[in-house]
Amino acid sequence: MYKIDCPDGRKPFGKEAKKYTASLVARKSTQVTKLDSDKYCRMIGVATANGKRQ
């Protein structure tokens, strides 16, 4: 996500980071607007949940 630097699951605090970011959108209507792609061709986007930017 844009402006979020979250470690992946193999790095320190990766599992905790995944759990927290998932809690931001759990059981909510979500939408991601693509802004760009990184050097690994992963999408960079802005996420909204229930119409509010996360």
PDB file with SEQRES, HELIX, SHEET and CRYST1 records, atoms N, CA, C and O in Angstrom:
SEQRES   1 A   54  MET TYR LYS ILE ASP CYS PRO ASP GLY ARG LYS PRO PHE          
SEQRES   2 A   54  GLY LYS GLU ALA LYS LYS TYR THR ALA SER LEU VAL ALA          
SEQRES   3 A   54  ARG LYS SER THR GLN VAL THR LYS LEU ASP SER ASP LYS          
SEQRES   4 A   54  TYR CYS ARG MET ILE GLY VAL ALA THR ALA ASN GLY LYS          
SEQRES   5 A   54  ARG GLN                                                      
HELIX    1 AA1 GLY A   14  VAL A   25  1                                  12    
SHEET    1 AA1 3 THR A  30  SER A  37  0                                        
SHEET    2 AA1 3 MET A  43  ALA A  49 -1                                        
SHEET    3 AA1 3 LYS A  52  ARG A  53 -1                                        
CRYST1    1.000    1.000    1.000  90.00  90.00  90.00 P 1           1          
ATOM      1  N   MET A   1       0.832  -1.174   0.000  1.00  0.00           N  
ATOM      2  CA  MET A   1       0.000   0.000   0.000  1.00  0.00           C  
ATOM      3  C   MET A   1       0.879   1.239   0.000  1.00  0.00           C  
ATOM      4  O   MET A   1       1.985   1.242   0.540  1.00  0.00           O  
ATOM      5  N   TYR A   2       0.372   2.265  -0.604  1.00  0.00           N  
ATOM      6  CA  TYR A   2       1.070   3.545  -0.686  1.00  0.00           C  
ATOM      7  C   TYR A   2       1.288   4.115   0.707  1.00  0.00           C  
ATOM      8  O   TYR A   2       0.364   4.151   1.520  1.00  0.00           O  
ATOM      9  N   LYS A   3       2.491   4.555   0.978  1.00  0.00           N  
ATOM     10  CA  LYS A   3       2.907   5.162   2.243  1.00  0.00           C  
ATOM     11  C   LYS A   3       2.911   4.182   3.414  1.00  0.00           C  
ATOM     12  O   LYS A   3       2.939   4.610   4.568  1.00  0.00           O  
ATOM     13  N   ILE A   4       2.884   2.887   3.145  1.00  0.00           N  
ATOM     14  CA  ILE A   4       2.968   1.873   4.199  1.00  0.00           C  
ATOM     15  C   ILE A   4       4.225   1.048   3.947  1.00  0.00           C  
ATOM     16  O   ILE A   4       4.371   0.456   2.878  1.00  0.00           O  
ATOM     17  N   ASP A   5       5.122   1.004   4.910  1.00  0.00           N  
ATOM     18  CA  ASP A   5       6.315   0.183   4.802  1.00  0.00           C  
ATOM     19  C   ASP A   5       6.141  -0.965   5.782  1.00  0.00           C  
ATOM     20  O   ASP A   5       6.378  -0.817   6.981  1.00  0.00           O  
ATOM     21  N   CYS A   6       5.730  -2.092   5.265  1.00  0.00           N  
ATOM     22  CA  CYS A   6       5.368  -3.232   6.092  1.00  0.00           C  
ATOM     23  C   CYS A   6       6.309  -4.395   5.768  1.00  0.00           C  
ATOM     24  O   CYS A   6       6.420  -4.786   4.606  1.00  0.00           O  
ATOM     25  N   PRO A   7       6.988  -4.952   6.775  1.00  0.00           N  
ATOM     26  CA  PRO A   7       7.892  -6.076   6.494  1.00  0.00           C  
ATOM     27  C   PRO A   7       7.126  -7.318   6.067  1.00  0.00           C  
ATOM     28  O   PRO A   7       5.992  -7.535   6.496  1.00  0.00           O  
ATOM     29  N   ASP A   8       7.743  -8.130   5.226  1.00  0.00           N  
ATOM     30  CA  ASP A   8       7.065  -9.372   4.841  1.00  0.00           C  
ATOM     31  C   ASP A   8       7.176 -10.392   5.971  1.00  0.00           C  
ATOM     32  O   ASP A   8       7.881 -10.164   6.954  1.00  0.00           O  
ATOM     33  N   GLY A   9       6.491 -11.495   5.828  1.00  0.00           N  
ATOM     34  CA  GLY A   9       6.362 -12.485   6.887  1.00  0.00           C  
ATOM     35  C   GLY A   9       7.648 -13.110   7.373  1.00  0.00           C  
ATOM     36  O   GLY A   9       7.700 -13.606   8.498  1.00  0.00           O  
ATOM     37  N   ARG A  10       8.689 -13.101   6.559  1.00  0.00           N  
ATOM     38  CA  ARG A  10       9.956 -13.726   6.971  1.00  0.00           C  
ATOM     39  C   ARG A  10      10.853 -12.786   7.759  1.00  0.00           C  
ATOM     40  O   ARG A  10      11.844 -13.225   8.342  1.00  0.00           O  
ATOM     41  N   LYS A  11      10.528 -11.515   7.786  1.00  0.00           N  
ATOM     42  CA  LYS A  11      11.359 -10.528   8.485  1.00  0.00           C  
ATOM     43  C   LYS A  11      10.818 -10.301   9.898  1.00  0.00           C  
ATOM     44  O   LYS A  11       9.667 -10.630  10.189  1.00  0.00           O  
ATOM     45  N   PRO A  12      11.663  -9.733  10.779  1.00  0.00           N  
ATOM     46  CA  PRO A  12      11.181  -9.447  12.131  1.00  0.00           C  
ATOM     47  C   PRO A  12       9.898  -8.610  12.110  1.00  0.00           C  
ATOM     48  O   PRO A  12       9.799  -7.626  11.378  1.00  0.00           O  
ATOM     49  N   PHE A  13       8.939  -9.009  12.908  1.00  0.00           N  
ATOM     50  CA  PHE A  13       7.642  -8.353  13.034  1.00  0.00           C  
ATOM     51  C   PHE A  13       6.757  -8.486  11.793  1.00  0.00           C  
ATOM     52  O   PHE A  13       5.723  -7.823  11.705  1.00  0.00           O  
ATOM     53  N   GLY A  14       7.139  -9.321  10.847  1.00  0.00           N  
ATOM     54  CA  GLY A  14       6.348  -9.517   9.635  1.00  0.00           C  
ATOM     55  C   GLY A  14       4.953 -10.065   9.909  1.00  0.00           C  
ATOM     56  O   GLY A  14       3.969  -9.578   9.353  1.00  0.00           O  
ATOM     57  N   LYS A  15       4.870 -11.078  10.766  1.00  0.00           N  
ATOM     58  CA  LYS A  15       3.558 -11.663  11.081  1.00  0.00           C  
ATOM     59  C   LYS A  15       2.670 -10.659  11.809  1.00  0.00           C  
ATOM     60  O   LYS A  15       1.473 -10.577  11.538  1.00  0.00           O  
ATOM     61  N   GLU A  16       3.247  -9.902  12.724  1.00  0.00           N  
ATOM     62  CA  GLU A  16       2.493  -8.897  13.451  1.00  0.00           C  
ATOM     63  C   GLU A  16       2.000  -7.794  12.520  1.00  0.00           C  
ATOM     64  O   GLU A  16       0.870  -7.324  12.646  1.00  0.00           O  
ATOM     65  N   ALA A  17       2.855  -7.386  11.588  1.00  0.00           N  
ATOM     66  CA  ALA A  17       2.482  -6.349  10.625  1.00  0.00           C  
ATOM     67  C   ALA A  17       1.337  -6.818   9.737  1.00  0.00           C  
ATOM     68  O   ALA A  17       0.407  -6.059   9.465  1.00  0.00           O  
ATOM     69  N   LYS A  18       1.403  -8.066   9.285  1.00  0.00           N  
ATOM     70  CA  LYS A  18       0.340  -8.609   8.447  1.00  0.00           C  
ATOM     71  C   LYS A  18      -0.980  -8.654   9.211  1.00  0.00           C  
ATOM     72  O   LYS A  18      -2.030  -8.296   8.676  1.00  0.00           O  
ATOM     73  N   LYS A  19      -0.918  -9.094  10.460  1.00  0.00           N  
ATOM     74  CA  LYS A  19      -2.128  -9.179  11.279  1.00  0.00           C  
ATOM     75  C   LYS A  19      -2.742  -7.795  11.479  1.00  0.00           C  
ATOM     76  O   LYS A  19      -3.959  -7.639  11.384  1.00  0.00           O  
ATOM     77  N   TYR A  20      -1.916  -6.800  11.753  1.00  0.00           N  
ATOM     78  CA  TYR A  20      -2.419  -5.440  11.969  1.00  0.00           C  
ATOM     79  C   TYR A  20      -3.035  -4.856  10.699  1.00  0.00           C  
ATOM     80  O   TYR A  20      -4.142  -4.319  10.738  1.00  0.00           O  
ATOM     81  N   THR A  21      -2.324  -4.957   9.572  1.00  0.00           N  
ATOM     82  CA  THR A  21      -2.866  -4.380   8.344  1.00  0.00           C  
ATOM     83  C   THR A  21      -4.139  -5.096   7.908  1.00  0.00           C  
ATOM     84  O   THR A  21      -5.046  -4.464   7.367  1.00  0.00           O  
ATOM     85  N   ALA A  22      -4.219  -6.395   8.134  1.00  0.00           N  
ATOM     86  CA  ALA A  22      -5.439  -7.138   7.820  1.00  0.00           C  
ATOM     87  C   ALA A  22      -6.600  -6.654   8.692  1.00  0.00           C  
ATOM     88  O   ALA A  22      -7.742  -6.600   8.236  1.00  0.00           O  
ATOM     89  N   SER A  23      -6.305  -6.304   9.946  1.00  0.00           N  
ATOM     90  CA  SER A  23      -7.369  -5.835  10.840  1.00  0.00           C  
ATOM     91  C   SER A  23      -7.966  -4.506  10.383  1.00  0.00           C  
ATOM     92  O   SER A  23      -9.105  -4.189  10.726  1.00  0.00           O  
ATOM     93  N   LEU A  24      -7.209  -3.728   9.614  1.00  0.00           N  
ATOM     94  CA  LEU A  24      -7.717  -2.448   9.128  1.00  0.00           C  
ATOM     95  C   LEU A  24      -8.846  -2.614   8.115  1.00  0.00           C  
ATOM     96  O   LEU A  24      -9.681  -1.722   7.960  1.00  0.00           O  
ATOM     97  N   VAL A  25      -8.873  -3.750   7.428  1.00  0.00           N  
ATOM     98  CA  VAL A  25      -9.861  -3.943   6.360  1.00  0.00           C  
ATOM     99  C   VAL A  25     -10.783  -5.144   6.575  1.00  0.00           C  
ATOM    100  O   VAL A  25     -11.649  -5.412   5.742  1.00  0.00           O  
ATOM    101  N   ALA A  26     -10.607  -5.862   7.672  1.00  0.00           N  
ATOM    102  CA  ALA A  26     -11.421  -7.058   7.918  1.00  0.00           C  
ATOM    103  C   ALA A  26     -12.903  -6.705   7.982  1.00  0.00           C  
ATOM    104  O   ALA A  26     -13.303  -5.749   8.645  1.00  0.00           O  
ATOM    105  N   ARG A  27     -13.703  -7.497   7.281  1.00  0.00           N  
ATOM    106  CA  ARG A  27     -15.156  -7.365   7.258  1.00  0.00           C  
ATOM    107  C   ARG A  27     -15.625  -6.001   6.766  1.00  0.00           C  
ATOM    108  O   ARG A  27     -16.683  -5.525   7.176  1.00  0.00           O  
ATOM    109  N   LYS A  28     -14.858  -5.378   5.903  1.00  0.00           N  
ATOM    110  CA  LYS A  28     -15.220  -4.078   5.338  1.00  0.00           C  
ATOM    111  C   LYS A  28     -15.215  -4.171   3.819  1.00  0.00           C  
ATOM    112  O   LYS A  28     -14.519  -5.002   3.236  1.00  0.00           O  
ATOM    113  N   SER A  29     -15.985  -3.323   3.201  1.00  0.00           N  
ATOM    114  CA  SER A  29     -15.968  -3.200   1.748  1.00  0.00           C  
ATOM    115  C   SER A  29     -14.703  -2.441   1.371  1.00  0.00           C  
ATOM    116  O   SER A  29     -14.489  -1.322   1.838  1.00  0.00           O  
ATOM    117  N   THR A  30     -13.865  -3.038   0.532  1.00  0.00           N  
ATOM    118  CA  THR A  30     -12.574  -2.431   0.215  1.00  0.00           C  
ATOM    119  C   THR A  30     -12.416  -2.144  -1.270  1.00  0.00           C  
ATOM    120  O   THR A  30     -13.058  -2.763  -2.119  1.00  0.00           O  
ATOM    121  N   GLN A  31     -11.546  -1.190  -1.555  1.00  0.00           N  
ATOM    122  CA  GLN A  31     -11.194  -0.856  -2.932  1.00  0.00           C  
ATOM    123  C   GLN A  31      -9.749  -0.385  -2.939  1.00  0.00           C  
ATOM    124  O   GLN A  31      -9.321   0.325  -2.029  1.00  0.00           O  
ATOM    125  N   VAL A  32      -8.994  -0.777  -3.964  1.00  0.00           N  
ATOM    126  CA  VAL A  32      -7.612  -0.333  -4.123  1.00  0.00           C  
ATOM    127  C   VAL A  32      -7.497   0.385  -5.461  1.00  0.00           C  
ATOM    128  O   VAL A  32      -7.892  -0.146  -6.499  1.00  0.00           O  
ATOM    129  N   THR A  33      -6.956   1.589  -5.425  1.00  0.00           N  
ATOM    130  CA  THR A  33      -6.713   2.359  -6.634  1.00  0.00           C  
ATOM    131  C   THR A  33      -5.227   2.298  -6.937  1.00  0.00           C  
ATOM    132  O   THR A  33      -4.408   2.760  -6.143  1.00  0.00           O  
ATOM    133  N   LYS A  34      -4.875   1.729  -8.086  1.00  0.00           N  
ATOM    134  CA  LYS A  34      -3.466   1.566  -8.445  1.00  0.00           C  
ATOM    135  C   LYS A  34      -2.844   2.912  -8.781  1.00  0.00           C  
ATOM    136  O   LYS A  34      -3.401   3.708  -9.537  1.00  0.00           O  
ATOM    137  N   LEU A  35      -1.661   3.148  -8.191  1.00  0.00           N  
ATOM    138  CA  LEU A  35      -0.905   4.367  -8.459  1.00  0.00           C  
ATOM    139  C   LEU A  35       0.312   4.091  -9.323  1.00  0.00           C  
ATOM    140  O   LEU A  35       0.663   4.894 -10.188  1.00  0.00           O  
ATOM    141  N   ASP A  36       0.961   2.943  -9.088  1.00  0.00           N  
ATOM    142  CA  ASP A  36       2.233   2.650  -9.750  1.00  0.00           C  
ATOM    143  C   ASP A  36       2.571   1.182  -9.517  1.00  0.00           C  
ATOM    144  O   ASP A  36       1.788   0.441  -8.924  1.00  0.00           O  
ATOM    145  N   SER A  37       3.743   0.772  -9.990  1.00  0.00           N  
ATOM    146  CA  SER A  37       4.303  -0.549  -9.710  1.00  0.00           C  
ATOM    147  C   SER A  37       5.733  -0.350  -9.240  1.00  0.00           C  
ATOM    148  O   SER A  37       6.412   0.577  -9.680  1.00  0.00           O  
ATOM    149  N   ASP A  38       6.195  -1.226  -8.340  1.00  0.00           N  
ATOM    150  CA  ASP A  38       7.575  -1.115  -7.880  1.00  0.00           C  
ATOM    151  C   ASP A  38       8.506  -1.883  -8.807  1.00  0.00           C  
ATOM    152  O   ASP A  38       8.077  -2.415  -9.831  1.00  0.00           O  
ATOM    153  N   LYS A  39       9.787  -1.937  -8.441  1.00  0.00           N  
ATOM    154  CA  LYS A  39      10.768  -2.582  -9.318  1.00  0.00           C  
ATOM    155  C   LYS A  39      10.560  -4.090  -9.438  1.00  0.00           C  
ATOM    156  O   LYS A  39      11.137  -4.722 -10.324  1.00  0.00           O  
ATOM    157  N   TYR A  40       9.741  -4.679  -8.556  1.00  0.00           N  
ATOM    158  CA  TYR A  40       9.431  -6.106  -8.620  1.00  0.00           C  
ATOM    159  C   TYR A  40       8.072  -6.358  -9.276  1.00  0.00           C  
ATOM    160  O   TYR A  40       7.533  -7.463  -9.205  1.00  0.00           O  
ATOM    161  N   CYS A  41       7.529  -5.324  -9.911  1.00  0.00           N  
ATOM    162  CA  CYS A  41       6.229  -5.379 -10.605  1.00  0.00           C  
ATOM    163  C   CYS A  41       5.051  -5.598  -9.657  1.00  0.00           C  
ATOM    164  O   CYS A  41       4.008  -6.105 -10.070  1.00  0.00           O  
ATOM    165  N   ARG A  42       5.211  -5.220  -8.394  1.00  0.00           N  
ATOM    166  CA  ARG A  42       4.105  -5.288  -7.440  1.00  0.00           C  
ATOM    167  C   ARG A  42       3.328  -3.978  -7.502  1.00  0.00           C  
ATOM    168  O   ARG A  42       3.908  -2.903  -7.655  1.00  0.00           O  
ATOM    169  N   MET A  43       2.025  -4.084  -7.382  1.00  0.00           N  
ATOM    170  CA  MET A  43       1.187  -2.908  -7.448  1.00  0.00           C  
ATOM    171  C   MET A  43       1.347  -2.050  -6.193  1.00  0.00           C  
ATOM    172  O   MET A  43       1.411  -2.563  -5.076  1.00  0.00           O  
ATOM    173  N   ILE A  44       1.411  -0.751  -6.399  1.00  0.00           N  
ATOM    174  CA  ILE A  44       1.391   0.222  -5.317  1.00  0.00           C  
ATOM    175  C   ILE A  44       0.078   0.975  -5.461  1.00  0.00           C  
ATOM    176  O   ILE A  44      -0.211   1.527  -6.523  1.00  0.00           O  
ATOM    177  N   GLY A  45      -0.714   0.999  -4.401  1.00  0.00           N  
ATOM    178  CA  GLY A  45      -2.010   1.633  -4.507  1.00  0.00           C  
ATOM    179  C   GLY A  45      -2.489   2.209  -3.195  1.00  0.00           C  
ATOM    180  O   GLY A  45      -1.904   1.982  -2.135  1.00  0.00           O  
ATOM    181  N   VAL A  46      -3.572   2.962  -3.296  1.00  0.00           N  
ATOM    182  CA  VAL A  46      -4.238   3.538  -2.142  1.00  0.00           C  
ATOM    183  C   VAL A  46      -5.456   2.677  -1.835  1.00  0.00           C  
ATOM    184  O   VAL A  46      -6.284   2.410  -2.706  1.00  0.00           O  
ATOM    185  N   ALA A  47      -5.546   2.247  -0.574  1.00  0.00           N  
ATOM    186  CA  ALA A  47      -6.663   1.396  -0.167  1.00  0.00           C  
ATOM    187  C   ALA A  47      -7.699   2.205   0.595  1.00  0.00           C  
ATOM    188  O   ALA A  47      -7.369   3.074   1.401  1.00  0.00           O  
ATOM    189  N   THR A  48      -8.961   1.898   0.319  1.00  0.00           N  
ATOM    190  CA  THR A  48     -10.048   2.472   1.101  1.00  0.00           C  
ATOM    191  C   THR A  48     -10.873   1.315   1.657  1.00  0.00           C  
ATOM    192  O   THR A  48     -10.996   0.264   1.028  1.00  0.00           O  
ATOM    193  N   ALA A  49     -11.429   1.522   2.830  1.00  0.00           N  
ATOM    194  CA  ALA A  49     -12.306   0.555   3.462  1.00  0.00           C  
ATOM    195  C   ALA A  49     -13.549   1.293   3.939  1.00  0.00           C  
ATOM    196  O   ALA A  49     -13.466   2.240   4.721  1.00  0.00           O  
ATOM    197  N   ASN A  50     -14.692   0.845   3.459  1.00  0.00           N  
ATOM    198  CA  ASN A  50     -15.955   1.528   3.755  1.00  0.00           C  
ATOM    199  C   ASN A  50     -15.889   3.007   3.379  1.00  0.00           C  
ATOM    200  O   ASN A  50     -16.451   3.862   4.063  1.00  0.00           O  
ATOM    201  N   GLY A  51     -15.188   3.292   2.269  1.00  0.00           N  
ATOM    202  CA  GLY A  51     -15.106   4.654   1.756  1.00  0.00           C  
ATOM    203  C   GLY A  51     -14.105   5.560   2.439  1.00  0.00           C  
ATOM    204  O   GLY A  51     -13.994   6.730   2.073  1.00  0.00           O  
ATOM    205  N   LYS A  52     -13.369   5.054   3.424  1.00  0.00           N  
ATOM    206  CA  LYS A  52     -12.373   5.862   4.133  1.00  0.00           C  
ATOM    207  C   LYS A  52     -10.978   5.350   3.812  1.00  0.00           C  
ATOM    208  O   LYS A  52     -10.728   4.145   3.786  1.00  0.00           O  
ATOM    209  N   ARG A  53     -10.071   6.299   3.567  1.00  0.00           N  
ATOM    210  CA  ARG A  53      -8.678   5.953   3.276  1.00  0.00           C  
ATOM    211  C   ARG A  53      -8.031   5.319   4.483  1.00  0.00           C  
ATOM    212  O   ARG A  53      -8.172   5.817   5.600  1.00  0.00           O  
ATOM    213  N   GLN A  54      -7.326   4.228   4.273  1.00  0.00           N  
ATOM    214  CA  GLN A  54      -6.714   3.495   5.392  1.00  0.00           C  
ATOM    215  C   GLN A  54      -5.273   3.885   5.559  1.00  0.00           C  
ATOM    216  O   GLN A  54      -4.593   3.373   6.449  1.00  0.00           O  
TER     217      GLN A  54                                                      
END                                                                             
